[in-house]
Amino acid sequence: IARAMEFAVEAEIKAASLRGTQTIATLPNAWWLGLTHGHLLFSITFPDGRRKDVHTPFLGVGRWVRVAATYSGDVISLEVDGKRVVAEASGCTGRGPVGPYILLGSSDGSRAGADLLPFRGKFVGGMDNLTFKDTSNDAPYTCD
């Protein structure tokens, strides 16, 4: 039985710089979507502290691309211009991380655990048509 999508975040971006870490959107202490040295990265931190990251090959600068990050309840994936670039098992099932607010284009940098990457950078470039879809249910959360 296929699982319903838990959540997705999509945006059109045009990076002006590939230096450092740049936030597209984040739900602090739960998930982060952005660029790290020119690679699109989607990171989820689960309630038990586990973290799962997926990233794309080098994106480049100066052109508009449509990016999408999804968590389906057991798979985390990234798409670029409508093509799935990476999809990996998350090791967890059930409702994804939740929180009170989403930050766009910047991050307050708060993440659980001192060993995590400092997801703090502001996005440098253009961003348009950002959407967030959440079809989560109250399925129990479990990890392998």
C-alpha positions as CSV (number, residue, x, y, z in Angstrom):
1,I,0.0,0.0,0.0
2,A,1.5,3.4,-1.0
3,R,1.7,6.0,1.7
4,A,0.1,9.4,1.2
5,M,2.5,12.3,1.0
6,E,3.3,13.7,4.4
7,F,4.7,17.1,3.3
8,A,6.5,18.8,0.4
9,V,8.2,22.2,0.0
10,E,8.8,23.6,-3.5
11,A,10.3,26.8,-4.8
12,E,11.8,28.4,-7.9
13,I,15.3,29.6,-7.1
14,K,18.1,31.4,-8.9
15,A,21.3,31.2,-6.8
16,A,23.6,34.2,-7.1
17,S,26.4,32.6,-5.0
18,L,27.5,29.1,-4.2
19,R,29.5,29.9,-1.1
20,G,28.6,28.5,2.2
21,T,25.2,27.4,3.4
22,Q,22.1,29.1,2.2
23,T,18.5,28.5,3.5
24,I,15.6,28.2,1.1
25,A,13.1,27.2,3.8
26,T,13.2,25.6,7.2
27,L,11.1,24.5,10.1
28,P,13.6,25.0,12.9
29,N,14.7,21.9,14.7
30,A,12.6,19.7,12.3
31,W,13.7,20.1,8.6
32,W,15.9,22.3,6.4
33,L,16.0,22.9,2.6
34,G,18.8,24.9,1.1
35,L,22.1,25.0,-0.7
36,T,25.5,23.9,0.7
37,H,28.3,24.9,-1.6
38,G,26.2,24.6,-4.7
39,H,24.4,21.3,-3.8
40,L,20.7,21.2,-2.9
41,L,20.3,19.6,0.5
42,F,17.1,18.4,2.4
43,S,17.6,17.5,6.0
44,I,15.0,16.1,8.4
45,T,15.5,15.7,12.2
46,F,13.1,13.2,13.7
47,P,11.6,13.3,17.2
48,D,14.1,10.7,18.5
49,G,17.1,12.9,17.3
50,R,17.9,10.9,14.2
51,R,18.7,13.0,11.1
52,K,18.4,12.0,7.5
53,D,20.0,14.1,4.7
54,V,19.7,13.8,0.9
55,H,21.5,16.1,-1.6
56,T,21.8,16.7,-5.3
57,P,24.8,17.0,-7.6
58,F,26.1,20.5,-8.2
59,L,23.3,22.9,-9.3
60,G,25.2,26.0,-10.6
61,V,24.3,29.7,-10.4
62,G,22.5,32.3,-12.5
63,R,19.6,30.2,-13.8
64,W,16.1,29.6,-12.5
65,V,15.4,26.0,-11.3
66,R,12.3,24.5,-9.7
67,V,13.3,22.5,-6.6
68,A,11.1,20.2,-4.5
69,A,11.7,18.3,-1.3
70,T,9.3,15.7,0.0
71,Y,8.9,13.4,2.9
72,S,6.3,10.6,2.3
73,G,6.3,9.0,5.7
74,D,9.1,6.6,4.9
75,V,11.0,8.2,1.9
76,I,12.8,11.5,1.7
77,S,13.4,12.9,-1.8
78,L,14.6,15.8,-3.9
79,E,13.5,16.9,-7.4
80,V,15.1,19.5,-9.7
81,D,13.0,20.9,-12.6
82,G,10.4,18.1,-12.2
83,K,12.9,15.2,-12.2
84,R,13.5,13.1,-9.1
85,V,17.2,13.4,-8.4
86,V,17.4,11.4,-5.2
87,A,15.1,9.3,-3.1
88,E,16.1,7.4,0.0
89,A,14.4,5.5,2.8
90,S,14.2,7.6,5.9
91,G,14.4,4.8,8.3
92,C,11.3,6.1,10.0
93,T,7.6,6.0,9.3
94,G,4.6,8.0,10.4
95,R,4.1,11.7,10.7
96,G,7.1,13.9,9.9
97,P,8.5,16.6,12.1
98,V,6.1,19.5,12.9
99,G,6.5,22.9,14.4
100,P,4.9,26.3,14.8
101,Y,6.4,28.3,11.9
102,I,8.5,28.1,8.7
103,L,11.3,30.5,8.0
104,L,11.9,31.5,4.3
105,G,15.3,32.6,3.0
106,S,17.0,32.6,6.4
107,S,17.3,30.5,9.5
108,D,17.7,31.1,13.2
109,G,20.3,28.4,13.2
110,S,18.8,26.4,16.1
111,R,19.2,22.7,15.5
112,A,19.3,19.9,18.1
113,G,22.8,18.4,18.7
114,A,26.2,20.1,18.5
115,D,27.4,17.8,15.8
116,L,24.9,19.0,13.2
117,L,25.8,21.3,10.3
118,P,25.2,25.0,11.1
119,F,22.2,25.6,8.9
120,R,22.3,29.4,9.3
121,G,23.0,31.1,6.0
122,K,20.7,33.5,4.2
123,F,19.8,32.7,0.6
124,V,21.7,34.8,-1.9
125,G,19.7,35.2,-5.1
126,G,16.1,35.1,-6.3
127,M,13.3,33.0,-4.9
128,D,9.7,32.7,-6.2
129,N,6.5,30.6,-6.0
130,L,7.4,28.9,-2.8
131,T,4.7,26.4,-1.7
132,F,4.3,24.1,1.2
133,K,2.0,21.1,1.2
134,D,1.2,19.1,4.3
135,T,-1.1,16.1,4.1
136,S,0.1,14.5,7.3
137,N,-2.1,12.4,9.3
138,D,-1.7,11.3,12.9
139,A,0.0,8.0,12.1
140,P,2.2,6.8,14.9
141,Y,5.9,7.7,14.5
142,T,8.4,4.8,14.5
143,C,12.0,4.3,13.4
144,D,13.9,1.1,12.5
